[in-house]
Amino acid sequence: MKRLWGIFLCVLFICGVFPLTVQATAPEVKAKSALLMDTATGTVLYDSNAHDALAPASVTKVMTMLLIMEAIDEGRIHWDDTVTASEEAAAKGGSQIYLKVGETMSVADMVKSIAVSSANDCACAMAEHIAGSESAFVDMMNLRAQQLGMEDTHFVNCTGLDDDPEAAKHLTSAHDIAVMSRELLKNHPDIKKYTTIWMDTVRGGTFGLSNTNKLVRFYPGATGLKTGFTSGAGYCLSASAERDGMELIAVVMGSETSKDRFAACKSLLDYGFANYALVEPELNETMQVPVTMGKADLVTAVPAQSATLLVDKSQRNAVNVKYALEESVSAPVSKGQRLGTLTVTVGEQVLSEIPLVAENTVEKLTWGDLVLQFFKALTMSK
């Protein structure tokens, strides 16, 4: 019977009833929830209970680091600024570098301590440095979460510590962790200078730091990002890695052991790199549209957004591009005005349709311009 069933399936494949693409084996994940996301496009490649709201422990600090990096990139604080440890910061428990009240440290060393050693005292000190108090910083965290569409998330502190009753409300999901991780990695790549450190020091070389994310040392292409553990949250991890120009984010929450979380993220990342690829379709010619009554005869059409696509690896050499443009447009033409559509396909399957828009503005000819053109043409004809 099994032999007959096998012959039947082969006939179906040959006749085209089923696609010939072999489905990859799903990764093995020992965790309450998990998600795999492509950083460039935000495409979700795997999820398991990814919207369950759970305690994230120190993975919380992805948002803390995001707000720090935004403050640096916006010029509100600087890498060489001096940060002073308050009594509240020095009193933080859990992972720490044992700041003393009144001790000073640069923003750069504070960020290094947070990214590498998950220092709760430094996270609190940075929160106070940016917002004046940890509670005000938490308000910023929740506002940023809303802006990013993180609907499963509510923060009550900047560390992920859950040693007080209020911390029971400190929740997020694997999906939301991936979203904030993507925002951090994609728009603030300087953070990787710290999240990829395996061992380093602060305090002039007198205090050693060792990365809590073991994948940084043992997984090829690892770029970060953040571990977390409390007895209530279990073992959590947002792990990122880059290969062949593609960066992936693997998130697991609620693993029973540290070994399980690292194995789960490794399995997720291996699955993504083995089966998917990023493709940037190439435009082989300049796309231009004639302009009537304009101060320029042509306007160049460009894609309104990135045409980067995530595809099955088996499809990456079969991606085709075609475009349709307006025959002509009348001036004035506004920058960003729609001029056509770029269509990306694999065979008959449409992968993406991207608007083509005007690269620049083309002003309309005035009566004075027309008169001047008339006399120029008259002069040339003599």
N, C-alpha and C positions, 0 to 999 in steps of 0.2 A: 504493500500500500504506500509506504514512504517513497519507494522508487517511482511509482506512478505519479505521486504528488510532485516530486522533483521534476519529472518530465513535463508535467502540466505547467509548472512555474516557468520553466525554460521556454516553452511555447509562448507563454504570455509576454515574456521579455522580448522575444524575437519579433512578436507581432506588435510590440510597442504599447501594450496595455499598461505595463509598469515601466517607469524610467529605469535606465541602466545604472544610474548613480547609486553607489553602495552607501548606505547610511552608516555613519561612524558610530562606534560604540559609545554610549553615554558615559561621561566620567563618573567615577565612584566618589561619592561625597558623604562623609559621616558628619552631619551637622543638622541643626534644626532648620536652617534656611541657607540658601546659597544663590549666587548669581554670577554670570560671566558676561562682561560688556566690552565692546570695542571702544577705545578712547576716542578715536577720530570721529566716528559717526554716531556713537551712542547706541548702536545696535546691540540688543540682548541676544546672546548666543545660547544661553542656558539659564534656567531658573527653577528653583524648588522652594516653594513657600516664600517667595522673595518679597512679598508685601506684609509678612507677619511682623508686627511691631514687637521688638525684643530689646533687652538691655544690651548696649553695645560695648560696655566697659571703655577701655582707653581708645578704641577706634573712634570715639567721640572727637579725639584730637585732630582728626582729618579736618573737621570744621574749624577748630581752633587755628590750625595752621593755615587754612584757607583765608580766614579773616586777617591773620598776621601778614600773609603775602599780599593781600589786597591793600592793606595799610601801607606796606613798603612800596608797592608798585604805584600807588597814588601819591606818594611823597608825604604821607601823614607821619610816618616814622622812618628811621633809616637804620641800616645794618650796624652802624657804629654808635648808635644812641646808647646811653647808659640807662639800665633798668635797675631799680632798687627794690629789693625784696621786702615786702611788708610782713607784719606779724601773721596775717592770714595766709600768705603764700608760704612762709617758712613752716607753718603748722600743718601743711598738707601731708597726708600719709601716702601709703602705697609706693609706687615707683617714684624716686626722687633723686636729686643730687645733693640734698641736705643743705639747702640755702639757709643762711643765718639772717636774722632780722637786721636790715640795714646793709646787707651785702649787695654789692653792685656787680653787674655783668652786662656785657654788650648784648644787643638784640641778636647778633649772629650766634653767640655762644648759647643764648637762651633757646633759639630755634634748633640748634644742633642737639641740645640736651633733650628737647621735646621729641624731635624726629628719631633720634638714635636710641635714647634710653627711656622714652615715655615719661619724662620728668613732670610729675604733677605740680610740684612747687614752681617750676619755670612756667608751666601753662597758666597758672594763676597769676604769677607776676606779670606775664605778658598781657593777660586779660585786663589787669588793673592799669598797666601802662597805656593801653590803647583806649579803654573806655572809662577809666576812673575807678571802677569796681568790677568784681566778677559778675555780679547780678546784672549790671548794665551791659557787660559783654555778652552774657547769656541772651539778653533781649536781642542783641545784634545777631547772634547765632540763629535764633528762631526766625527773625525777619529774613535772614539770608536763606534759610531753609524754605520759607514760603516762596521767595523769589525764584528758587530753583525747582519749585514744584514738588518738594519733598513732603508729600501728604501723610506719610506714616511717622513723622518725626516730631518729637517735643523734647527740647533740652532743658535741664535744670542746673547744669554746671558745665564747666569747660574741660573737665578731666575724665568724666565717666565713672568716678568713684560712686559707689552705691551704699555707703555706710550710714546714711541717715534716711528717715522715713520718706522725705520728699523725693528722694532719688528713685523711688518706685515709679514715678511718672517720667523718668528719663528713658525715652524709648526711641528707636528708629528701626529701619528694616534693611535687609541686604540690598534691596533696590535703591533706597535712599543713600546708603553708604556709597554705592557705586556712582550715583549721581554727583555727590560732593567730591568724591575721589577724582572723577573725570574732570570736574571744574578746576580742581587744584592742579592736576597734571597737565591739562591741555592749555590752560591760560597762565600758569605760573611755573614754567619749567625749571626755574632756579631752585625750587624746593628739592629737586632730585640731587642737587649737590650735597644735601644733608640726608635724604632718605636712602641714599645708596652707600653711605658710610658703614663699614663693618665695625671698625674700632677706631677711637680717637680720644682726645682729651680736652678738658677745659681747665680753667684756673691756672693758666700758664703751664700746662702739662702735668699738673699734680693730681688731677682727678680723672680716672679713666672712664670711658664710655664704651659700652658694647651693645650692638644692635639687637633688639629683642626679636627682630624679624630674621630668622635664620635663612630664609630664601635669598636674602641679599648676598650671602656668601655661597650658597649651594645651588641656586637656580640660575642658569645662564640667561643673561639679559634682564635680570631683576632690576626694577627701578624704584621699588618701595613696597608697601607704603606705611601701614600701621597695624600693630598688634593690639590685642586687648584681652584682659582676663580679670574676672572677679568670680567668686564662688556662685553668685547669682546669675551672672551672664554666661558663664562657661568660657571656653576659649574661642576668641573671635579674631578675624584677620581680613584686612583689605590688602591684597597683594597685587602688584602691577609688574609687568615685564614687557620688554620690547624686542622684537626680532623681525628682520627683513622689512623695516619701516612700519610695522604694525605693533601697536601697543594695546595690551589687554588688561582688564581689571577683573580679578577674581575675588569675590567676597564670600566668606562663610561666617555664620553666627551660631553659637551654642554647641560647639564641638565638645566632646567629653574630655579629650586630652589635647595637649599641645601638639603631639605627633599627628593626631587626626586632622587638626586644622591645616597644618603645613602640607600633609599628604593630599587633603581635599583641594587646596588651592593649586598645588602642583598638577593634580589630575585635571582640573578645570583649564589651567593655562595650556597644558600639553594638548588637550582636546581642541582648544581654539587655534593654536598654532599649526596643528596637524591638518585642520580641515578648512581653514578660511584664509583669505588673502585680501589685502587692500589693492584696489585698482584705481588709477588716476587716468581716465580716458584722455587721449591726446587729440587736440584739434590741429589738423594738418595744414590748415590755411586760415588766413585772416578773414573773418566774416564781416562784410560791410554791406550797408544798405544805402542806396541812392537817396539824396535829400533834395526835394524841390523847394525853390524859393528860400534856400538857406545860404548862410555865409560860408558854408563848406558844402562840397558836392556829395560827400559821403560821411556816414557815421559808422563807427566800428561797434559791432555787437559782441558782448562778452557774457559769460554765464553769471547769473545773479547770485549764485552761491557755489560753494565747492562741489565739484563733480565727483569727488572721491566716493567710492563705493566699496562695501564689503561683500565679497562673493565667495561662493564655494571654490576651493582651490582648483577643482577640475574645470571651472569656467573662466579662469582669469585670462586665458589666451583667446577666448572666444567672444570677448566684449567688443561690440561695435558702436559707433557713434554716427548719428545723422542729425541734420538740423534743417529747420524750415524757417525762412525769413520773409518778412514783408517785402513785396516787390519794390516799394518805395515809401517814403514818409514825407509829410509836409512839415516844413519848419514853422514854428520853433520846435526843436526836439529837446526834451529835458533829459538830463543825466539820470539813468535808471529807468527810462521809459521802455516799456516792453516792445521788442522788435521781432520776437519769434520764440521758438522752442528747440531746445537741445534734447534729443531722445537717445538714451543709452539702452542697448538691447543685448541679449544673448539668444541667438536664434530668433524665434518669434516672441520670446518673452521680453516684455518691457521692464527694465530694472529701475529706470528713473526718467522723469521728464522735468527738465530744468529750464526756467524762463531765460531767454536771452534778452539783454537790456542794453541801452545806449551807454557806451563808455564815457561819453562826455556830452556837454550841451552844444547844440547848434542853434545859433540865433537866426531869426528871420531877417531876410533882406529888407531894408527900408527903401522908401521912394528915392532917397538920396543915393543909396547903393545902386539901385536900378538905373538911375540916370547916369551915374558914373560908369557903370558897365556898358551902357549904350554908347557913350562917347568914346570909351576905350575901343569898343568893337568897331566904331565908325572910323577911328584913326587908323586902326590896323588894316582895315579894308582898302585904304587909299594906296 
